Amino acid sequence: MGLILLAFIHLQNTAITLSYQVKQSAAFIEELKRENKAYELQMLKLKSLDRIEYVAREKLGMIEPEEVLLKDNKLVD
């Protein structure tokens, strides 16, 4: 009888420990999801054409070309 009681207590303790670990893992997953969404938003902002143009013009000093050469050396305005 004592051995059965000890086994039951051990199983209860194991179940409580695993339940706590599951809750911790779920909270960590939610934190990672929020972080991932923030990174996705940052990526979209960085990829925006307006931002790319701003960086090219203001930070890199680039300008739009006046004309473009094609493969057969014909000019396109």
Backbone hydrogen bonds in HBPLUS format (Angstrom, degrees):
<---DONOR---> <-ACCEPTOR-->    atom                        ^
c    i                          cat <-CA-CA->   ^        H-A-AA   ^      H-
h    n   atom  resd res      DA  || num        DHA   H-A  angle D-A-AA Bond
n    s   type  num  typ     dist DA aas  dist angle  dist       angle   num
A0005-LEU N   A0001-MET O   3.08 MM   4  6.36 155.3  2.14 147.5 154.3     1
A0006-LEU N   A0002-GLY O   2.96 MM   4  6.22 156.8  2.01 147.4 153.3     2
A0007-ALA N   A0003-LEU O   2.97 MM   4  6.17 155.8  2.03 144.9 151.4     3
A0008-PHE N   A0004-ILE O   2.91 MM   4  6.12 155.6  1.97 146.8 153.6     4
A0009-ILE N   A0005-LEU O   2.94 MM   4  6.19 161.9  1.98 150.5 155.1     5
A0010-HIS N   A0006-LEU O   2.93 MM   4  6.10 158.2  1.97 145.9 152.3     6
A0011-LEU N   A0007-ALA O   2.91 MM   4  6.13 158.9  1.96 148.2 153.8     7
A0012-GLN N   A0008-PHE O   2.91 MM   4  6.13 156.6  1.96 150.7 157.2     8
A0013-ASN N   A0009-ILE O   2.93 MM   4  6.11 161.1  1.96 149.7 154.8     9
A0014-THR N   A0010-HIS O   2.91 MM   4  6.13 158.1  1.95 149.2 155.4    10
A0015-ALA N   A0011-LEU O   2.91 MM   4  6.08 157.1  1.96 146.3 152.5    11
A0016-ILE N   A0012-GLN O   2.95 MM   4  6.20 158.4  2.00 151.2 156.6    12
A0017-THR N   A0013-ASN O   2.97 MM   4  6.16 161.8  2.00 149.2 154.3    13
A0018-LEU N   A0014-THR O   2.92 MM   4  6.10 164.1  1.94 151.9 156.1    14
A0019-SER N   A0015-ALA O   2.91 MM   4  6.03 153.4  1.98 143.9 151.7    15
A0020-TYR N   A0016-ILE O   2.99 MM   4  6.21 156.8  2.04 148.2 153.8    16
A0021-GLN N   A0017-THR O   3.00 MM   4  6.29 155.4  2.06 147.0 154.0    17
A0022-VAL N   A0018-LEU O   2.90 MM   4  6.13 152.1  1.98 148.3 155.6    18
A0023-LYS N   A0019-SER O   3.04 MM   4  6.31 158.2  2.09 148.3 153.6    19
A0024-GLN N   A0020-TYR O   2.96 MM   4  6.24 157.1  2.01 149.0 155.4    20
A0025-SER N   A0021-GLN O   2.89 MM   4  6.07 159.0  1.93 146.4 152.4    21
A0026-ALA N   A0022-VAL O   2.89 MM   4  6.09 156.9  1.94 149.1 155.5    22
A0027-ALA N   A0023-LYS O   3.02 MM   4  6.21 156.8  2.07 146.1 152.0    23
A0028-PHE N   A0024-GLN O   2.95 MM   4  6.18 155.1  2.01 147.7 154.8    24
A0029-ILE N   A0025-SER O   2.89 MM   4  6.11 154.2  1.95 148.6 155.6    25
A0030-GLU N   A0026-ALA O   3.03 MM   4  6.28 157.2  2.09 146.2 151.8    26
A0031-GLU N   A0027-ALA O   3.00 MM   4  6.26 154.3  2.07 145.0 152.2    27
A0032-LEU N   A0028-PHE O   2.93 MM   4  6.21 155.8  1.99 148.2 154.6    28
A0033-LYS N   A0029-ILE O   2.89 MM   4  6.16 148.9  1.99 147.0 155.9    29
A0034-ARG N   A0030-GLU O   3.00 MM   4  6.29 158.8  2.05 149.9 154.6    30
A0035-GLU N   A0031-GLU O   2.97 MM   4  6.20 159.1  2.01 147.5 153.8    31
A0036-ASN N   A0032-LEU O   2.82 MM   4  5.95 153.9  1.88 144.6 152.1    32
A0037-LYS N   A0033-LYS O   2.95 MM   4  6.22 155.9  2.01 147.8 153.6    33
A0038-ALA N   A0034-ARG O   3.05 MM   4  6.33 155.0  2.11 146.1 152.8    34
A0039-TYR N   A0035-GLU O   2.98 MM   4  6.31 154.1  2.05 148.4 155.3    35
A0040-GLU N   A0036-ASN O   2.88 MM   4  6.15 152.8  1.95 148.7 156.6    36
A0041-LEU N   A0037-LYS O   2.95 MM   4  6.20 158.2  2.00 149.4 154.7    37
A0042-GLN N   A0038-ALA O   2.96 MM   4  6.21 159.2  2.01 146.4 152.4    38
A0043-MET N   A0039-TYR O   2.85 MM   4  6.04 155.5  1.91 147.1 153.8    39
A0044-LEU N   A0040-GLU O   2.96 MM   4  6.24 158.0  2.01 148.7 154.0    40
A0045-LYS N   A0041-LEU O   3.01 MM   4  6.29 155.8  2.07 149.1 155.6    41
A0046-LEU N   A0042-GLN O   2.94 MM   4  6.18 158.3  1.98 149.6 155.6    42
A0047-LYS N   A0043-MET O   2.91 MM   4  6.08 140.8  2.06 146.5 157.3    43
A0048-SER N   A0045-LYS O   3.34 MM   3  5.40 157.5  2.39 101.1 107.7    44
A0052-ILE N   A0048-SER O   3.01 MM   4  6.33 162.1  2.05 153.8 159.2    45
A0053-GLU N   A0049-LEU O   2.88 MM   4  6.01 161.4  1.91 148.1 153.2    46
A0054-TYR N   A0050-ASP O   2.93 MM   4  6.11 157.8  1.98 144.6 151.2    47
A0055-VAL N   A0051-ARG O   2.90 MM   4  6.14 167.0  1.91 156.2 158.5    48
A0056-ALA N   A0052-ILE O   2.93 MM   4  6.08 162.0  1.96 148.6 154.1    49
A0057-ARG N   A0053-GLU O   2.89 MM   4  6.06 164.6  1.91 154.4 158.0    50
A0058-GLU N   A0054-TYR O   2.76 MM   4  5.66 158.5  1.80 155.8 160.9    51
A0059-LYS N   A0055-VAL O   3.02 MM   4  4.98 136.9  2.21 118.3 131.4    52
A0060-LEU N   A0055-VAL O   3.01 MM   5  6.36 142.4  2.16 159.8 169.5    53
A0062-MET N   A0056-ALA O   2.79 MM   6  5.36 163.3  1.81 152.8 147.6    54
A0068-VAL N   A0076-VAL O   3.15 MM   8  5.43 168.9  2.17 154.2 157.7    55
A0076-VAL N   A0068-VAL O   3.10 MM   8  5.43 148.8  2.20 150.7 160.0    56
A0070-LEU N   A0074-LYS O   3.20 MM   4  5.61 152.9  2.27 148.6 156.8    57
A0073-ASN N   A0070-LEU O   3.00 MM   3  5.18 153.2  2.08 117.6 118.0    58
